[in-house]
Amino acid sequence: SLSLSLSLCVLQVIPDWKDQEWDSKNAELYAGIFHFRFWRFGEWVDVVIDDRLPTANGQLIYCHSNDSNEFWSALVEKAYAKMCGCYEALDGGNTADALVDFTGGISEPLDLLEGKLREDEEARLQLFERALKVHSRGGLISCSIRANSQADMEARLACGLVKGHAYAVTDVRKVRLGTGLLAFFKSEKLNMIRMRNPWGQKEWNGAWSDSSEEWQKVSKGERERLGVTVQDDGEFWMDFDDFCKYFTDLILCRLINTSYLSIHKTWEEEVMRGAWSRHDDPLRNRSGGCINHKASFIQNPQYVFDVKKPEDEVLICLQQEDKKSQSRDGRGENMTIGFDLQRVELNRIYRMHSIQKSMGASVYINSRSVFMRKDLKEGRYVVLPTTFDPGHQGDFLLRIFTDVPSACK
């Protein structure tokens, strides 16, 4: 499913890729320009670049392939840098935002240090099942170990893992333990996750690393099915408990397939465009700030949607126009944004004029987007997108995902 989802992403980001490929038999058709697309603020944006790439001493400075005759990764990086303002804007960029830009999906950043995952086995099992579901539906997953200082960046731990790297998760599965008939009848399974270091080398050297003795607990057929090798190719397996012990950040990027014609349909998506606008008249003001500002909070934009099943997993993402990409150096300041979720009467058709039953709120942060995943009972709900303080103005994009249509308006 990973190769399929990556193929779909490539088709979106590199349109007409066959026509853009170098053809030595028709060299006269080569124009020296390339066309890419990235998802920004609810739509796919076209970016065109030339073929001049930054080098030093005849070597590419930034992203490059192991194959010296392959340049697509460096060209994609140049196009993305152009959209973001400059190459410098990509330095230490936000992985969750980048995954959205390349897929049009929805990213859920998770802080693994919160919720005491390392001590709570049940919480680890729930997280594994969520990661397994995202992966099985073709989503992309990234993880990293937080570096606490610039000096800590790219520091290699004794276990072989590297701080500050965005590892790509390439597989999530339950691995059958045992060999022969024992494996068939006992059917004990271990929660496992496979990752790849962006360097293409330097791997985990603990339990379940490529040449570790733990693999003797798994049949040869199972090892072959998992693609276990002893090469230092940067790809390795870990037990999920060890993963939670070492990694601090996990990003689940769900790819959204809303087509009823597809057997892989995943979500119902509602997209609402709106704006925070300031007005002296409280009835016309739409910039009331967060719930701390009780007198004006209810003046914010309001969007109602229905949960039509006894219980449904709901994903809500609020996004503002990225000020950083509008600045040439990629360092503009975003507003601090978030949203509140309220449960209302099933027959409500007009705006709320008083605070109802709060079902939770997102974090408030000056990032491009904020996200919340919530299991909700059947009923009617209102989302109030807000800035942290009242009076700020700007456009926003609200995306709500449910299993069945929610009639958001």
C-alpha positions in Angstrom: 0.0 0.0 0.0 3.0 2.3 0.6 4.2 2.0 -3.0 0.7 2.6 -4.3 0.2 5.7 -2.2 3.6 7.0 -3.2 2.8 6.4 -6.8 -0.5 8.3 -6.5 1.4 11.2 -4.8 4.0 11.3 -7.6 1.3 11.5 -10.2 -0.2 14.5 -8.4 3.1 16.3 -7.7 4.8 15.5 -11.1 2.0 15.7 -13.7 2.7 14.4 -17.2 5.9 12.9 -15.8 6.5 10.8 -19.0 6.5 13.9 -21.1 9.0 15.5 -18.7 11.4 12.6 -18.7 14.7 13.0 -20.6 14.6 11.1 -23.9 18.0 10.7 -25.6 16.3 9.8 -28.9 14.3 13.1 -28.9 16.8 15.4 -27.3 15.6 18.3 -29.4 12.3 18.2 -27.5 14.0 19.0 -24.1 12.9 22.5 -23.1 15.0 22.8 -19.8 11.9 23.5 -17.7 9.9 21.3 -15.4 6.3 21.4 -14.1 5.3 20.4 -10.6 2.2 20.8 -8.4 1.8 21.1 -4.6 -1.4 21.3 -2.5 -1.8 24.7 -0.9 -4.8 26.0 1.0 -7.3 23.7 -0.6 -6.1 23.5 -4.2 -3.3 22.2 -6.3 -0.8 25.0 -7.2 1.4 24.8 -10.4 5.1 25.6 -10.0 7.4 25.8 -13.0 11.2 25.8 -12.7 14.3 25.7 -15.0 16.9 22.9 -14.8 19.6 24.9 -13.1 20.5 23.2 -9.7 22.8 24.6 -7.0 26.1 22.8 -6.8 29.5 23.1 -5.2 32.6 21.4 -6.7 30.4 19.7 -9.2 28.2 18.1 -6.6 24.6 18.9 -5.8 24.4 20.8 -2.5 21.0 19.7 -1.3 18.8 16.8 -2.0 20.3 14.2 -4.4 19.8 10.6 -5.5 22.3 7.7 -5.0 22.2 7.5 -8.8 24.2 10.4 -10.2 22.1 10.4 -13.4 18.8 10.8 -11.5 17.7 14.4 -10.7 14.0 14.3 -10.0 14.4 14.6 -6.2 16.6 17.7 -6.6 14.1 19.2 -9.1 11.1 18.6 -6.8 13.1 20.2 -4.0 13.8 23.3 -6.1 10.1 23.6 -7.1 9.1 23.3 -3.4 11.7 25.8 -2.3 10.3 28.2 -5.0 6.8 27.9 -3.6 8.0 28.3 0.0 10.1 31.4 -0.9 13.7 30.0 -0.9 15.9 27.0 0.0 16.5 28.5 3.4 12.8 28.3 4.1 13.0 24.5 3.9 15.7 24.3 6.6 14.1 22.7 9.6 10.7 22.9 8.0 7.5 21.4 9.4 7.2 17.7 8.3 3.5 17.6 8.9 2.9 20.5 6.6 5.2 19.1 3.9 3.3 15.8 3.9 0.1 17.7 3.3 1.7 19.8 0.5 2.8 16.7 -1.3 -0.4 14.7 -0.9 -3.4 16.9 -0.2 -4.0 14.7 2.9 -4.5 15.6 6.5 -1.6 15.4 9.0 -2.0 14.5 12.7 1.2 15.4 14.7 1.5 13.3 17.9 3.8 14.1 20.8 4.8 10.7 22.2 6.1 12.2 25.4 2.6 13.1 26.3 0.2 10.6 27.8 2.9 8.5 29.4 3.0 6.1 26.4 6.2 4.5 27.8 4.4 3.3 30.9 0.9 2.7 29.5 0.7 -0.5 27.5 -3.0 0.0 26.6 -2.2 3.5 25.2 0.6 2.0 23.1 -1.7 -0.7 21.7 -4.3 1.9 20.7 -1.6 4.1 19.0 -0.3 1.0 17.1 -3.8 0.2 15.9 -4.2 3.8 14.7 -0.8 3.7 12.9 -1.7 0.3 11.4 -5.1 1.7 10.1 -3.4 4.8 8.5 -0.8 2.6 6.9 -3.3 0.0 5.6 -5.3 2.8 4.0 -2.3 4.1 2.1 -1.4 6.9 4.4 2.1 8.2 5.0 3.8 8.2 8.4 6.9 10.0 9.6 8.7 9.9 13.0 11.6 11.6 14.7 13.6 12.0 17.9 13.5 15.6 19.1 16.8 17.5 19.3 16.8 19.9 22.2 19.4 22.2 20.7 21.2 22.9 17.5 24.2 21.1 18.8 22.0 18.1 19.4 20.8 17.9 15.7 22.0 14.8 13.9 23.5 13.4 17.1 23.8 9.6 16.9 22.6 7.7 19.9 24.3 4.5 21.1 21.4 2.5 19.7 22.1 3.8 16.2 19.2 6.2 15.9 19.8 9.8 14.9 18.2 12.9 16.5 16.4 15.5 14.4 15.9 13.2 11.4 12.5 12.7 9.8 12.4 8.9 9.5 9.9 7.5 6.9 7.8 4.6 8.2 7.7 2.0 5.4 5.6 -0.7 7.1 3.4 -1.4 10.1 2.3 -4.9 10.8 1.7 -7.7 13.3 4.6 -10.2 12.9 3.8 -13.9 13.5 6.3 -15.5 15.9 7.5 -19.1 15.9 8.5 -21.5 13.2 6.9 -24.5 11.5 3.6 -25.8 13.0 4.3 -23.9 16.3 3.8 -20.6 14.4 0.6 -21.9 12.8 -1.1 -23.1 16.0 0.3 -20.7 18.6 -0.1 -17.6 16.3 1.6 -15.2 18.8 2.1 -11.9 17.1 4.4 -8.9 17.8 3.6 -5.3 16.9 6.3 -4.2 14.6 7.2 -1.0 12.7 9.7 -0.6 9.9 11.5 2.7 9.2 14.1 4.2 6.9 16.8 6.8 7.7 16.8 9.6 5.1 20.6 9.2 4.9 20.1 5.7 3.5 22.4 4.3 6.1 22.9 4.3 9.9 20.4 2.0 11.4 18.9 0.9 14.7 21.2 -1.8 16.3 18.9 -3.0 19.1 16.4 -5.8 19.2 15.0 -6.8 15.8 17.7 -4.9 14.0 18.8 -6.6 10.7 21.2 -9.1 12.1 19.9 -9.5 15.7 19.2 -12.9 17.2 15.5 -12.1 17.7 14.8 -12.9 14.0 15.5 -16.6 14.9 12.0 -16.5 16.5 10.5 -15.9 13.1 10.2 -18.5 10.3 12.3 -18.1 7.1 9.2 -17.6 5.1 8.0 -14.8 7.4 11.4 -13.1 7.2 11.4 -13.2 3.4 7.8 -11.8 3.4 9.0 -8.9 5.6 12.1 -8.3 3.4 14.6 -8.6 6.2 18.2 -8.0 5.0 21.6 -7.5 6.6 22.5 -4.5 4.4 23.2 -1.1 5.9 20.6 0.4 3.7 19.0 2.6 6.3 15.9 0.5 6.6 15.2 -1.5 9.8 12.5 -3.0 12.0 11.7 -2.2 15.6 9.3 -3.6 18.2 6.6 -1.0 18.7 7.4 -0.8 22.5 11.0 0.1 21.7 9.8 2.6 19.1 7.7 4.4 21.8 10.7 4.3 24.2 13.0 6.2 21.8 11.0 8.3 19.4 9.3 11.5 20.6 7.3 12.6 17.6 5.0 10.8 15.2 3.1 12.2 12.2 0.1 10.3 10.7 -0.8 11.7 7.3 -4.1 10.3 6.1 -4.6 10.3 2.3 -8.1 11.3 1.5 -10.0 9.2 -1.1 -13.7 10.3 -1.2 -14.7 8.6 -4.5 -17.7 6.2 -4.2 -16.3 4.4 -7.2 -13.2 3.3 -5.4 -13.0 0.2 -3.2 -10.5 2.2 -1.1 -12.8 5.0 -0.2 -11.7 6.3 3.2 -13.5 9.4 4.3 -16.3 11.9 3.7 -14.8 15.3 3.3 -16.4 18.7 3.9 -14.3 21.8 3.0 -15.4 25.2 4.2 -13.7 28.5 3.4 -14.1 31.4 5.7 -12.5 34.5 7.3 -12.0 36.2 10.6 -13.2 39.8 10.1 -13.4 42.6 12.6 -16.5 44.8 13.0 -17.6 47.2 15.7 -21.1 45.8 15.7 -21.1 42.5 17.8 -23.7 41.0 15.5 -21.4 41.4 12.5 -18.0 40.8 14.2 -16.4 37.5 13.2 -13.2 37.7 15.2 -14.0 37.0 18.8 -10.9 35.3 20.0 -10.7 32.0 22.0 -13.1 30.9 24.7 -11.1 32.9 27.3 -12.8 35.9 25.8 -16.3 34.9 26.9 -18.0 38.1 25.8 -16.9 37.9 22.2 -16.1 34.2 21.7 -19.6 33.4 20.4 -19.1 36.0 17.6 -16.7 33.8 15.8 -17.6 32.0 12.5 -19.7 28.8 13.3 -20.0 25.6 11.3 -22.6 22.9 12.1 -22.3 19.3 11.1 -24.0 16.0 12.0 -22.7 12.6 13.2 -25.2 10.2 11.7 -23.8 6.9 13.2 -24.1 5.8 16.8 -20.4 6.7 17.0 -18.0 8.1 14.4 -14.3 9.0 14.3 -14.2 12.7 13.3 -11.1 14.5 12.0 -11.1 18.3 12.0 -8.3 20.4 10.5 -8.2 24.2 10.6 -5.7 25.9 8.3 -4.7 29.5 7.8 -2.9 31.0 4.8 0.8 30.4 5.4 2.4 33.8 6.1 5.9 32.2 6.0 5.5 31.2 2.3 4.3 34.7 1.4 7.6 36.1 2.7 10.7 35.9 0.4 12.8 34.5 3.2 10.1 32.1 4.4 10.0 33.7 7.9 6.7 35.5 8.1 4.6 35.2 11.3 1.5 33.1 11.4 -1.4 34.0 13.7 -2.1 31.8 16.8 -5.2 29.8 15.8 -7.4 27.0 17.1 -11.0 25.9 17.3 -13.6 24.8 19.8 -16.1 22.0 19.4 -19.6 22.3 20.9 -22.5 19.9 21.0 -25.9 21.5 20.3 -29.6 20.5 20.0 -30.4 18.2 17.1 -32.9 20.7 15.7 -30.7 23.8 15.9 -30.5 25.6 12.6 -29.4 29.1 13.7 -26.2 30.4 15.2 -25.4 29.8 18.8 -25.8 32.9 21.0 -24.4 31.3 24.2 -21.9 28.6 25.0 -23.3 25.1 24.8 -21.7 21.8 25.8 -18.0 21.9 25.0 -16.7 18.6 23.5 -13.1 19.8 23.5 -10.8 22.2 21.8 -7.7 22.0 19.6 -4.3 23.3 20.8 -3.7 27.0 20.0 -0.5 27.6 18.2 1.0 29.9 15.5 1.4 27.0 13.0 -0.1 26.8 9.6 -2.7 24.3 10.7 -4.2 22.7 13.9 -5.8 19.3 14.1 -8.1 17.3 16.3 -9.3 13.6 16.1 -12.3 12.8 18.2 -14.7 9.9 18.6 -18.2 11.5 18.8 -21.6 10.1 19.6 -24.5 10.6 17.2 -25.8 14.2 17.2 -25.3 17.8 16.0 -22.1 19.7 16.6 -20.7 23.2 16.0 -17.1 24.1 15.2 -15.9 27.6 16.0 -12.6 28.4 14.3 -10.9 31.2 16.2 -7.7 33.2 16.6 -6.3 33.2 20.2 -7.0 37.0 20.7 -10.0 38.9 19.3 -9.6 41.4 16.5 -7.3 39.5 14.2 -8.2 39.2 10.5 -7.5 36.5 7.9 -8.8 33.7 5.7 -9.0 30.1 6.9 -9.8 26.7 5.5 -11.8 24.2 7.6 -11.8 20.5 6.7 -14.0 18.0 8.5 -13.8 14.3 7.8 -16.4 11.7 8.8 -17.2 8.1 7.8 -20.7 9.1 6.4 -21.8 12.5 5.0 -22.1 15.1 7.8 -24.0 17.9 5.9 -21.6 20.6 7.2 -22.7 24.2 6.6 
